[in-house]
């Protein structure tokens, strides 16, 4: 199932189905949660309550895929190229924090500001921030080196119980974000 992935790739002749209601079972794999979040309640309702098999190009799936490719054989190479580019040009610590903020937003603009501010403070002091600026001025690709340890356990949406029950919070964080 592709829904939990951050980026999804598909070919133009692919078909997509969530056939649960046509099989006498309820949707699973967090599809009720993920589809609403990714596509909105109206499109998720249409997809899940009909159980129809639809082309990947259906307007109901608009915005679900990072890229729609002409053939099945092009999907893996395109996804791999995209992933390598992302890995080469982004800070893992910044990706982790941004992903966490997207998955655990506050209930208001103010609350999101309070969640984002520590990230700016913590990550702005790190080597990756300096490297990002340096790479712009020198016109070279960045070489990010910060690990998730720079977050120093500061993730307000994770309960202290989870942090205390793992010997290495960074290892837990990597697993939680994978």
TORPA-4810 file (N, C-alpha, C, O; in nm, 3 decimals):
<nodes>
NODE_1_0.083_-0.118_0.000_0.000_0.000_0.000_0.088_0.124_0.000_0.182_0.135_0.079_X
NODE_2_0.058_0.217_-0.086_0.140_0.337_-0.103_0.101_0.453_-0.012_0.180_0.546_0.003_X
NODE_3_-0.014_0.452_0.047_-0.064_0.570_0.117_0.030_0.625_0.224_0.045_0.747_0.232_X
NODE_4_0.094_0.543_0.306_0.181_0.600_0.410_0.312_0.660_0.357_0.382_0.729_0.431_X
NODE_5_0.345_0.635_0.231_0.470_0.686_0.176_0.464_0.838_0.160_0.357_0.894_0.138_X
NODE_6_0.577_0.902_0.171_0.583_1.047_0.153_0.568_1.085_0.006_0.513_1.190_-0.026_X
NODE_7_0.616_1.001_-0.081_0.610_1.025_-0.225_0.564_0.897_-0.293_0.608_0.787_-0.258_X
NODE_8_0.475_0.912_-0.390_0.420_0.795_-0.460_0.436_0.816_-0.610_0.416_0.925_-0.662_X
NODE_9_0.472_0.708_-0.679_0.489_0.709_-0.824_0.400_0.603_-0.885_0.377_0.498_-0.824_X
NODE_10_0.349_0.628_-1.004_0.259_0.534_-1.070_0.271_0.551_-1.221_0.319_0.654_-1.268_X
NODE_11_0.229_0.452_-1.297_0.229_0.463_-1.442_0.086_0.492_-1.489_-0.011_0.460_-1.419_X
NODE_12_0.075_0.550_-1.604_-0.053_0.603_-1.652_-0.160_0.497_-1.675_-0.279_0.527_-1.665_X
NODE_13_-0.123_0.374_-1.706_-0.222_0.268_-1.730_-0.254_0.186_-1.605_-0.330_0.090_-1.612_X
NODE_14_-0.197_0.224_-1.491_-0.223_0.150_-1.367_-0.367_0.171_-1.322_-0.429_0.274_-1.352_X
NODE_15_-0.418_0.073_-1.251_-0.550_0.088_-1.188_-0.531_0.079_-1.037_-0.440_0.014_-0.987_X
NODE_16_-0.620_0.147_-0.966_-0.611_0.154_-0.821_-0.749_0.118_-0.765_-0.851_0.162_-0.817_X
NODE_17_-0.749_0.038_-0.661_-0.876_0.001_-0.599_-0.862_-0.014_-0.449_-0.758_-0.056_-0.398_X
NODE_18_-0.968_0.020_-0.382_-0.984_-0.006_-0.239_-1.114_-0.085_-0.228_-1.218_-0.029_-0.194_X
NODE_19_-1.109_-0.215_-0.257_-1.230_-0.296_-0.277_-1.299_-0.345_-0.151_-1.389_-0.429_-0.159_X
NODE_20_-1.261_-0.297_-0.037_-1.306_-0.354_0.090_-1.457_-0.372_0.099_-1.505_-0.480_0.133_X
NODE_21_-1.534_-0.266_0.068_-1.680_-0.275_0.083_-1.740_-0.375_-0.014_-1.850_-0.425_0.009_X
NODE_22_-1.671_-0.406_-0.121_-1.717_-0.506_-0.217_-1.676_-0.647_-0.175_-1.713_-0.745_-0.240_X
NODE_23_-1.601_-0.657_-0.067_-1.556_-0.787_-0.016_-1.616_-0.817_0.121_-1.586_-0.920_0.182_X
NODE_24_-1.701_-0.727_0.168_-1.767_-0.750_0.296_-1.681_-0.720_0.417_-1.708_-0.769_0.527_X
NODE_25_-1.578_-0.640_0.398_-1.493_-0.601_0.510_-1.475_-0.449_0.509_-1.502_-0.382_0.409_X
NODE_26_-1.430_-0.397_0.621_-1.405_-0.254_0.628_-1.264_-0.223_0.580_-1.177_-0.311_0.583_X
NODE_27_-1.239_-0.100_0.537_-1.104_-0.063_0.496_-1.004_-0.084_0.609_-1.038_-0.076_0.727_X
NODE_28_-0.881_-0.112_0.571_-0.776_-0.136_0.669_-0.649_-0.065_0.625_-0.647_0.010_0.527_X
NODE_29_-0.544_-0.088_0.699_-0.414_-0.031_0.663_-0.413_0.120_0.674_-0.339_0.187_0.602_X
NODE_30_-0.493_0.174_0.761_-0.510_0.317_0.784_-0.561_0.393_0.661_-0.546_0.514_0.651_X
NODE_31_-0.621_0.320_0.566_-0.668_0.386_0.445_-0.777_0.489_0.472_-0.783_0.590_0.401_X
NODE_32_-0.863_0.468_0.571_-0.966_0.569_0.600_-0.902_0.698_0.650_-0.947_0.807_0.616_X
NODE_33_-0.799_0.687_0.728_-0.728_0.805_0.780_-0.645_0.871_0.670_-0.652_0.992_0.650_X
NODE_34_-0.566_0.790_0.601_-0.471_0.844_0.504_-0.541_0.906_0.382_-0.504_1.015_0.339_X
NODE_35_-0.640_0.838_0.328_-0.707_0.893_0.209_-0.772_1.029_0.238_-0.761_1.121_0.157_X
NODE_36_-0.838_1.041_0.352_-0.898_1.170_0.386_-0.793_1.279_0.398_-0.812_1.392_0.353_X
NODE_37_-0.682_1.242_0.458_-0.576_1.340_0.479_-0.509_1.379_0.347_-0.473_1.495_0.327_X
NODE_38_-0.493_1.283_0.259_-0.422_1.308_0.133_-0.512_1.367_0.025_-0.467_1.449_-0.056_X
NODE_39_-0.638_1.327_0.022_-0.726_1.366_-0.089_-0.848_1.447_-0.049_-0.917_1.503_-0.134_X
NODE_40_-0.876_1.454_0.079_-0.996_1.522_0.125_-1.110_1.423_0.148_-1.110_1.313_0.094_X
NODE_41_-1.205_1.465_0.230_-1.314_1.376_0.271_-1.402_1.335_0.154_-1.443_1.219_0.147_X
NODE_42_-1.433_1.425_0.063_-1.524_1.394_-0.047_-1.467_1.287_-0.140_-1.534_1.189_-0.171_X
NODE_43_-1.343_1.305_-0.182_-1.282_1.206_-0.272_-1.257_1.075_-0.200_-1.276_0.968_-0.259_X
NODE_44_-1.214_1.080_-0.074_-1.192_0.957_0.002_-1.322_0.880_0.018_-1.324_0.757_0.006_X
NODE_45_-1.430_0.951_0.045_-1.561_0.886_0.058_-1.600_0.817_-0.072_-1.645_0.702_-0.070_X
NODE_46_-1.582_0.884_-0.183_-1.616_0.825_-0.313_-1.534_0.700_-0.341_-1.586_0.598_-0.387_X
NODE_47_-1.407_0.708_-0.315_-1.317_0.595_-0.341_-1.350_0.477_-0.250_-1.361_0.363_-0.297_X
NODE_48_-1.366_0.503_-0.121_-1.384_0.394_-0.026_-1.525_0.336_-0.025_-1.541_0.215_-0.007_X
NODE_49_-1.628_0.418_-0.045_-1.764_0.365_-0.038_-1.809_0.297_-0.167_-1.903_0.218_-0.164_X
NODE_50_-1.743_0.326_-0.279_-1.779_0.256_-0.403_-1.697_0.130_-0.421_-1.745_0.033_-0.480_X
NODE_51_-1.575_0.129_-0.370_-1.488_0.013_-0.389_-1.451_-0.008_-0.535_-1.405_-0.116_-0.573_X
NODE_52_-1.471_0.093_-0.616_-1.449_0.081_-0.760_-1.301_0.070_-0.794_-1.215_0.120_-0.722_X
NODE_53_-1.274_0.004_-0.905_-1.140_0.001_-0.962_-1.133_0.118_-1.060_-1.212_0.127_-1.154_X
NODE_54_-1.038_0.206_-1.036_-1.027_0.330_-1.112_-0.889_0.342_-1.175_-0.792_0.288_-1.123_X
NODE_55_-0.882_0.413_-1.287_-0.749_0.439_-1.343_-0.671_0.534_-1.252_-0.730_0.620_-1.186_X
NODE_56_-0.541_0.519_-1.249_-0.457_0.607_-1.168_-0.472_0.752_-1.212_-0.442_0.844_-1.135_X
NODE_57_-0.518_0.773_-1.334_-0.537_0.907_-1.388_-0.672_0.969_-1.349_-0.700_1.082_-1.387_X
NODE_58_-0.754_0.896_-1.275_-0.885_0.947_-1.234_-0.869_1.077_-1.156_-0.777_1.091_-1.075_X
NODE_59_-0.958_1.173_-1.179_-0.955_1.298_-1.100_-0.966_1.274_-0.949_-0.924_1.358_-0.870_X
NODE_60_-1.022_1.160_-0.910_-1.030_1.130_-0.767_-0.892_1.115_-0.704_-0.876_1.137_-0.584_X
NODE_61_-0.793_1.078_-0.784_-0.657_1.059_-0.733_-0.566_1.179_-0.758_-0.446_1.172_-0.731_X
NODE_62_-0.623_1.288_-0.811_-0.541_1.406_-0.840_-0.465_1.451_-0.714_-0.525_1.473_-0.609_X
NODE_63_-0.335_1.463_-0.727_-0.251_1.506_-0.616_-0.195_1.394_-0.532_-0.112_1.418_-0.445_X
NODE_64_-0.239_1.271_-0.554_-0.190_1.160_-0.474_-0.049_1.118_-0.515_0.030_1.073_-0.432_X
NODE_65_-0.018_1.132_-0.643_0.109_1.082_-0.695_0.208_1.194_-0.722_0.172_1.298_-0.777_X
NODE_66_0.331_1.171_-0.684_0.441_1.264_-0.712_0.462_1.274_-0.862_0.488_1.381_-0.916_X
NODE_67_0.451_1.159_-0.927_0.474_1.157_-1.071_0.393_1.045_-1.135_0.383_0.934_-1.082_X
NODE_68_0.336_1.076_-1.249_0.261_0.980_-1.331_0.348_0.952_-1.453_0.374_1.042_-1.533_X
NODE_69_0.394_0.828_-1.467_0.489_0.794_-1.573_0.420_0.715_-1.684_0.318_0.651_-1.660_X
NODE_70_0.474_0.720_-1.806_0.409_0.653_-1.919_0.401_0.501_-1.908_0.300_0.442_-1.947_X
NODE_71_0.506_0.437_-1.853_0.506_0.291_-1.847_0.545_0.241_-1.708_0.607_0.312_-1.629_X
NODE_72_0.505_0.118_-1.681_0.535_0.054_-1.553_0.686_0.046_-1.531_0.734_0.064_-1.420_X
NODE_73_0.759_0.018_-1.637_0.905_0.001_-1.627_0.977_0.129_-1.587_1.091_0.124_-1.541_X
NODE_74_0.914_0.243_-1.604_0.978_0.370_-1.571_0.958_0.410_-1.425_1.023_0.504_-1.377_X
NODE_75_0.871_0.341_-1.355_0.837_0.382_-1.219_0.956_0.369_-1.124_0.993_0.467_-1.058_X
NODE_76_1.016_0.252_-1.115_1.126_0.232_-1.021_1.245_0.324_-1.052_1.295_0.389_-0.960_X
NODE_77_1.293_0.332_-1.177_1.405_0.422_-1.203_1.373_0.568_-1.169_1.459_0.640_-1.117_X
NODE_78_1.252_0.613_-1.197_1.215_0.751_-1.166_1.212_0.774_-1.015_1.260_0.876_-0.967_X
NODE_79_1.157_0.678_-0.941_1.151_0.690_-0.795_1.292_0.688_-0.735_1.321_0.762_-0.642_X
NODE_80_1.378_0.603_-0.788_1.515_0.593_-0.739_1.593_0.722_-0.766_1.666_0.771_-0.680_X
NODE_81_1.577_0.777_-0.885_1.643_0.903_-0.919_1.594_1.015_-0.827_1.673_1.095_-0.778_X
NODE_82_1.463_1.019_-0.804_1.406_1.118_-0.714_1.463_1.103_-0.574_1.503_1.202_-0.512_X
NODE_83_1.467_0.980_-0.522_1.517_0.955_-0.386_1.664_0.993_-0.373_1.704_1.052_-0.272_X
NODE_84_1.744_0.960_-0.472_1.886_0.995_-0.468_1.904_1.147_-0.469_1.990_1.201_-0.399_X
NODE_85_1.824_1.214_-0.549_1.831_1.360_-0.552_1.792_1.422_-0.420_1.856_1.517_-0.373_X
NODE_86_1.688_1.368_-0.359_1.644_1.416_-0.229_1.751_1.393_-0.124_1.781_1.481_-0.043_X
NODE_87_1.810_1.274_-0.125_1.914_1.241_-0.027_2.038_1.329_-0.044_2.106_1.361_0.053_X
NODE_88_2.067_1.367_-0.167_2.187_1.446_-0.194_2.170_1.595_-0.165_2.269_1.667_-0.150_X
NODE_89_2.046_1.642_-0.158_2.026_1.787_-0.150_1.949_1.835_-0.028_1.921_1.954_-0.016_X
NODE_90_1.914_1.744_0.064_1.837_1.786_0.181_1.904_1.740_0.310_1.979_1.642_0.311_X
NODE_91_1.875_1.810_0.416_1.928_1.777_0.548_1.838_1.674_0.614_1.719_1.699_0.632_X
NODE_92_1.891_1.557_0.651_1.809_1.455_0.717_1.740_1.507_0.844_1.624_1.473_0.869_X
NODE_93_1.809_1.587_0.924_1.748_1.640_1.046_1.632_1.733_1.013_1.529_1.730_1.080_X
NODE_94_1.649_1.815_0.911_1.541_1.906_0.871_1.424_1.830_0.809_1.308_1.866_0.832_X
NODE_95_1.453_1.727_0.733_1.346_1.643_0.678_1.268_1.578_0.793_1.145_1.577_0.791_X
NODE_96_1.338_1.525_0.892_1.272_1.459_1.004_1.182_1.556_1.080_1.067_1.523_1.111_X
NODE_97_1.232_1.675_1.109_1.153_1.772_1.184_1.033_1.819_1.102_0.922_1.829_1.154_X
NODE_98_1.056_1.848_0.973_0.947_1.894_0.887_0.839_1.787_0.873_0.720_1.817_0.879_X
NODE_99_0.882_1.663_0.856_0.784_1.554_0.846_0.704_1.541_0.975_0.583_1.520_0.971_X
NODE_100_0.770_1.552_1.087_0.700_1.544_1.215_0.600_1.659_1.231_0.490_1.638_1.281_X
NODE_101_0.638_1.778_1.189_0.546_1.892_1.197_0.425_1.872_1.105_0.314_1.911_1.140_X
NODE_102_0.447_1.814_0.990_0.336_1.786_0.899_0.241_1.681_0.956_0.120_1.691_0.941_X
NODE_103_0.298_1.580_1.022_0.216_1.472_1.075_0.153_1.505_1.209_0.055_1.442_1.248_X
NODE_104_0.207_1.602_1.279_0.156_1.638_1.412_0.139_1.790_1.422_0.204_1.854_1.505_X
NODE_105_0.054_1.847_1.338_0.038_1.993_1.343_-0.036_2.037_1.468_-0.108_1.959_1.531_X
NODE_106_-0.017_2.162_1.501_-0.092_2.219_1.612_-0.235_2.246_1.568_-0.270_2.224_1.452_X
NODE_107_-0.315_2.293_1.660_-0.455_2.322_1.631_-0.478_2.465_1.583_-0.591_2.502_1.551_X
NODE_108_-0.373_2.546_1.577_-0.387_2.685_1.534_-0.255_2.733_1.474_-0.152_2.666_1.485_X
NODE_109_-0.260_2.849_1.412_-0.138_2.910_1.359_-0.040_2.935_1.474_0.080_2.911_1.461_X
NODE_110_-0.092_2.983_1.584_-0.007_3.014_1.699_0.063_2.889_1.752_0.182_2.892_1.782_X
NODE_111_-0.013_2.780_1.764_0.045_2.656_1.815_0.151_2.602_1.719_0.254_2.552_1.763_X
NODE_112_0.126_2.613_1.589_0.228_2.570_1.493_0.352_2.655_1.503_0.464_2.605_1.490_X
NODE_113_0.334_2.784_1.526_0.450_2.872_1.546_0.532_2.825_1.666_0.655_2.824_1.661_X
NODE_114_0.464_2.787_1.773_0.534_2.740_1.893_0.606_2.608_1.869_0.708_2.581_1.931_X
NODE_115_0.553_2.525_1.779_0.620_2.399_1.745_0.737_2.421_1.650_0.839_2.352_1.658_X
NODE_116_0.722_2.518_1.559_0.827_2.543_1.461_0.946_2.621_1.519_1.060_2.600_1.477_X
NODE_117_0.919_2.709_1.614_1.024_2.796_1.667_1.143_2.720_1.725_1.257_2.758_1.698_X
NODE_118_1.122_2.614_1.805_1.238_2.540_1.855_1.319_2.476_1.740_1.441_2.462_1.750_X
NODE_119_1.251_2.438_1.634_1.323_2.380_1.521_1.417_2.482_1.459_1.532_2.451_1.428_X
NODE_120_1.368_2.604_1.441_1.453_2.710_1.386_1.571_2.735_1.479_1.685_2.749_1.434_X
NODE_121_1.543_2.740_1.608_1.649_2.766_1.706_1.753_2.653_1.707_1.873_2.679_1.702_X
NODE_122_1.705_2.530_1.714_1.796_2.415_1.724_1.869_2.390_1.592_1.992_2.381_1.590_X
NODE_123_1.795_2.380_1.485_1.857_2.346_1.357_1.934_2.464_1.298_2.032_2.444_1.225_X
NODE_124_1.892_2.586_1.329_1.963_2.704_1.280_2.103_2.717_1.335_2.188_2.783_1.274_X
NODE_125_2.129_2.654_1.450_2.263_2.657_1.510_2.351_2.543_1.459_2.471_2.538_1.488_X
NODE_126_2.291_2.451_1.385_2.365_2.332_1.343_2.451_2.353_1.220_2.440_2.453_1.150_X
NODE_127_2.536_2.256_1.197_2.626_2.261_1.081_2.550_2.262_0.949_2.596_2.320_0.851_X
NODE_128_2.433_2.197_0.945_2.360_2.190_0.819_2.312_2.327_0.775_2.310_2.356_0.655_X
NODE_129_2.273_2.413_0.868_2.231_2.549_0.831_2.348_2.626_0.770_2.332_2.693_0.668_X
NODE_130_2.465_2.615_0.832_2.585_2.679_0.777_2.620_2.622_0.640_2.657_2.696_0.549_X
NODE_131_2.607_2.491_0.628_2.639_2.425_0.501_2.543_2.468_0.392_2.584_2.490_0.278_X
NODE_132_2.415_2.482_0.425_2.317_2.526_0.326_2.348_2.664_0.273_2.339_2.688_0.153_X
NODE_133_2.384_2.756_0.362_2.420_2.892_0.320_2.548_2.890_0.239_2.558_2.954_0.134_X
NODE_134_2.648_2.815_0.289_2.775_2.806_0.217_2.755_2.756_0.075_2.813_2.810_-0.019_X
NODE_135_2.672_2.653_0.059_2.652_2.594_-0.074_2.586_2.693_-0.170_2.613_2.690_-0.291_X
NODE_136_2.501_2.780_-0.118_2.439_2.882_-0.203_2.545_2.980_-0.252_2.553_3.009_-0.372_X
NODE_137_2.626_3.032_-0.160_2.726_3.132_-0.197_2.835_3.075_-0.287_2.885_3.145_-0.376_X
NODE_138_2.871_2.950_-0.265_2.977_2.889_-0.345_2.923_2.821_-0.471_3.000_2.784_-0.560_X
NODE_139_2.791_2.806_-0.479_2.732_2.741_-0.596_2.767_2.594_-0.607_2.781_2.541_-0.717_X
NODE_140_2.782_2.529_-0.492_2.816_2.387_-0.491_2.705_2.310_-0.420_2.628_2.369_-0.344_X
NODE_141_2.696_2.181_-0.444_2.595_2.102_-0.372_2.626_2.096_-0.222_2.743_2.091_-0.184_X
NODE_142_2.525_2.098_-0.138_2.550_2.090_0.007_2.594_1.950_0.046_2.560_1.851_-0.019_X
NODE_143_2.671_1.944_0.155_2.712_1.817_0.213_2.666_1.819_0.359_2.741_1.855_0.449_X
NODE_144_2.540_1.780_0.379_2.482_1.785_0.513_2.535_1.672_0.599_2.549_1.559_0.552_X
NODE_145_2.564_1.703_0.725_2.622_1.602_0.814_2.550_1.587_0.948_2.580_1.494_1.023_X
NODE_146_2.456_1.676_0.979_2.387_1.663_1.107_2.311_1.531_1.114_2.248_1.489_1.016_X
NODE_147_2.317_1.468_1.227_2.235_1.348_1.251_2.111_1.392_1.327_2.098_1.509_1.363_X
NODE_148_2.023_1.301_1.352_1.903_1.333_1.427_1.933_1.364_1.573_1.846_1.412_1.646_X
NODE_149_2.055_1.338_1.617_2.093_1.368_1.755_2.089_1.518_1.782_2.080_1.560_1.898_X
NODE_150_2.096_1.599_1.677_2.089_1.744_1.696_1.955_1.785_1.756_1.944_1.890_1.818_X
NODE_151_1.853_1.702_1.736_1.721_1.733_1.791_1.720_1.721_1.943_1.632_1.776_2.009_X
NODE_152_1.818_1.650_1.997_1.838_1.641_2.141_1.710_1.608_2.218_1.684_1.663_2.324_X
NODE_153_1.631_1.518_2.161_1.510_1.475_2.230_1.396_1.575_2.228_1.292_1.549_2.288_X
NODE_154_1.413_1.688_2.161_1.307_1.790_2.161_1.204_1.760_2.052_1.217_1.805_1.938_X
NODE_155_1.105_1.685_2.088_0.992_1.657_1.999_0.867_1.657_2.086_0.831_1.554_2.142_X
NODE_156_0.802_1.771_2.098_0.694_1.786_2.195_0.573_1.696_2.172_0.492_1.678_2.264_X
NODE_157_0.557_1.639_2.053_0.441_1.557_2.027_0.464_1.411_2.062_0.371_1.330_2.052_X
NODE_158_0.585_1.373_2.103_0.614_1.237_2.144_0.610_1.233_2.296_0.673_1.316_2.363_X
NODE_159_0.537_1.138_2.350_0.523_1.132_2.496_0.657_1.102_2.563_0.742_1.033_2.506_X
NODE_160_0.674_1.154_2.684_0.798_1.130_2.757_0.815_0.982_2.786_0.927_0.934_2.800_X
NODE_161_0.705_0.908_2.796_0.713_0.764_2.818_0.791_0.698_2.705_0.879_0.616_2.731_X
NODE_162_0.760_0.733_2.581_0.829_0.672_2.468_0.977_0.707_2.469_1.061_0.623_2.439_X
NODE_163_1.007_0.831_2.502_1.147_0.874_2.504_1.223_0.799_2.612_1.336_0.756_2.589_X
NODE_164_1.164_0.782_2.730_1.232_0.719_2.842_1.245_0.568_2.825_1.333_0.508_2.888_X
NODE_165_1.161_0.504_2.744_1.165_0.359_2.733_1.258_0.310_2.624_1.271_0.189_2.603_X
NODE_166_1.323_0.401_2.554_1.418_0.360_2.450_1.557_0.408_2.490_1.575_0.522_2.532_X
NODE_167_1.654_0.320_2.478_1.789_0.354_2.521_1.848_0.466_2.436_1.927_0.546_2.485_X
NODE_168_1.812_0.470_2.311_1.862_0.575_2.224_1.745_0.643_2.156_1.682_0.585_2.068_X
NODE_169_1.715_0.765_2.197_1.601_0.835_2.139_1.620_0.854_1.989_1.524_0.845_1.913_X
NODE_170_1.743_0.879_1.946_1.767_0.897_1.803_1.730_0.771_1.725_1.672_0.780_1.616_X
NODE_171_1.763_0.655_1.780_1.725_0.531_1.712_1.575_0.518_1.704_1.521_0.477_1.601_X
NODE_172_1.504_0.552_1.813_1.358_0.548_1.813_1.304_0.643_1.709_1.214_0.608_1.632_X
NODE_173_1.358_0.764_1.705_1.308_0.865_1.613_1.326_0.819_1.469_1.237_0.840_1.386_X
NODE_174_1.437_0.756_1.438_1.458_0.705_1.304_1.354_0.600_1.268_1.302_0.599_1.156_X
NODE_175_1.322_0.512_1.362_1.222_0.409_1.338_1.085_0.473_1.323_1.009_0.435_1.235_X
NODE_176_1.053_0.569_1.409_0.921_0.632_1.406_0.899_0.708_1.277_0.786_0.719_1.231_X
NODE_177_1.004_0.761_1.218_0.990_0.840_1.096_1.006_0.757_0.970_0.977_0.805_0.860_X
NODE_178_1.051_0.634_0.983_1.076_0.551_0.865_0.945_0.512_0.796_0.946_0.442_0.695_X
</nodes>
